[in-house]
């Protein structure tokens, strides 16, 4: 995946996530409006900053190729179809990401890029090994995670 493609994908995901977590949007029936009046009322309830953010995100979205727009629309619909508990988990993970130190986010992005560069078989094996860490005591889990990281990414 090229760096530009990665940036576009992350930007699009962040844009959609911002729509998801915007407080003014979150409590409005998940974006389902019965008519133009409801939508207009919701729009007017947004602050100027939120309206501008939404316009900016929309411009980013419209600048994407049609294929990516369709993929993002499908992901958005898939999100809306999730059970409430799974959506809650996604919000929790997003908030954890938002609250991370910038250095930690950069480190995680780097690890993700390295993961994407692994051959498919190794990616599947890595996922399996990480999955097996679930349920371990925290100290053992962290020690094994570091060993796995060294094995796959210290080349």
HELIX and SHEET records of a PDB file:
HELIX    1   1 UNK A    3  UNK A   21  1                                  19    
HELIX    2   2 UNK A   23  UNK A   26  1                                   4    
HELIX    3   3 UNK A   29  UNK A   31  5                                   3    
HELIX    4   4 UNK A   36  UNK A   45  1                                  10    
HELIX    5   5 UNK A   48  UNK A   63  1                                  16    
HELIX    6   6 UNK A   66  UNK A   81  1                                  16    
HELIX    7   7 UNK A   84  UNK A   99  1                                  16    
HELIX    8   8 UNK A  102  UNK A  117  1                                  16    
HELIX    9   9 UNK A  120  UNK A  131  1                                  12    
HELIX   10  10 UNK A  138  UNK A  153  1                                  16    
END                                                                             
